[in-house]
Amino acid sequence: MLTIKQILDDKEAVIRGLEKKHFAGAREAIEKVLEIDNRRKVAQNEKDACLAEQNKLAKSIGMFMKNGQREEAEAAKKQVAELKAKSAQFDEATKAAEAERLQVLYTIPNVPYDLVPEGGVAEDNLVVKSNLRECQEGDTVGNWTANPVVESARLPHWELAKQYDLIDFDLGVKITGAGFPVYKGWGARLQRALINFFLDEARASGYTEIMPPTVVNEASGYGTGQLPDKEGQMYHCNLDNLYMIPTAEVPVTNIYRDVIIDEKDLPIKNCAYTQCFRREAGSYGKDVRGLNRLHEFSKIEIVRIDKPEHSDESHKEMLAHVEGLLQKLELPYRILRLCGGDMSFTAAICYDFEVYSEAQKRWLEVSSVSNFDSYQANRLHCRYRRAEDKKIELCHTLNGSALALPRIVAALLENNQTPEGIRVPKALQPYMGTDMIK
């Protein structure tokens, strides 16, 4: 969440940033935070004044008793008792204001960086790189068309999955419901191959593998910003008040909740494979067919905790890592810098990676790589101790998919189909034990 210092240092810049993110009522929300904070300051000052007067009277009581001034001592004691009662009231008012301020701050998104383009919808995102053709400065998704990958028509992945007996969508509906596919045979092996490939690549890049829980408590959801913003999109276990994770970002980043890290230990680089669960309420139509949008899917996540002056470099390294995976998988891809209105609630800047689906003639998002600046760290109380002066500062947090499997599988099947079978990219062949699915 935003810090009070960030708001007080340049209130108008914060409001402009929130408006770039198309946050309705930005000025009203910030003014509300400041009004509550002023109430908190007044209550805190009154409490401090009471405590100072109490200390002064406490010293005088001893002097009165020493000089035999019993009546004066009793009067001072009575005043101390009254001040203690007032101090308790001011303490309650301070805590109430802090709690109210926190609840309002939870509803305010992160402020985007200056580099984030203006815009309110996906068509306003900037295409910054593609392996299909050169991008021009200022190209947006709305005016950018991909070159065809091949000339011949291709089958969509859901037909290929049925033809090669790789994925059974109907069986998933029987067992659970729509959006929960069953992977079979070579389909299951392809899932496992991708998971192992992505984890091996992450470890080779210096990431430490974590195997976290796939359910988290409410504090973890608030720590990374899924709550209260995405509460309706998360599966909730009511009896125990636990949430099934939408991404490994949640449990892995929360490892560092209420932790002070030594500067010498930064950046921290973790990776994790988990199942992910998303209700995706309101999603329907052709864009959710097959693997395009699932309620349960596999994903490898990379997470970094860093100091502010190095987080931009960390972000660039993460982007290069994800791009390298797509290059090794030999997939057509492009990289987008998201506009303010299409970014997540918590991100300060975000790049999406999309792969091209030849059969569907559309781009499929497979990764978002975000820098959250200090926004998550402030929620998490994730801080580091500077080596030079031992001062405690907020960390920066970053995360990215490296990668999410469903649409990668869709693109691999659709872009590698041949009359002889589905070609397996060279990088995956050692994990699959074959160069062709027949």
URZIDA-V427507 format. One record per helix or strand. SS is the DSSP state (H for helix, E for strand). FROM is the first residue (numbers start at 0). TO is the last residue. If there is no record, write none. Layout:
BEGIN
SS & FROM & TO
SS & FROM & TO
END
This chain:
BEGIN
H & 3 & 8
H & 10 & 19
H & 25 & 65
H & 69 & 105
H & 121 & 123
E & 125 & 129
E & 139 & 139
H & 140 & 142
H & 156 & 162
E & 166 & 167
H & 168 & 174
E & 181 & 182
H & 185 & 203
E & 207 & 209
E & 214 & 216
H & 217 & 223
H & 230 & 232
E & 235 & 236
E & 241 & 243
H & 248 & 253
E & 259 & 261
H & 262 & 264
E & 267 & 276
H & 285 & 287
E & 295 & 305
H & 307 & 327
E & 332 & 336
H & 339 & 341
E & 348 & 356
E & 361 & 370
H & 374 & 379
E & 382 & 384
E & 391 & 393
E & 395 & 403
H & 404 & 414
E & 416 & 417
E & 420 & 422
H & 425 & 431
E & 435 & 436
END
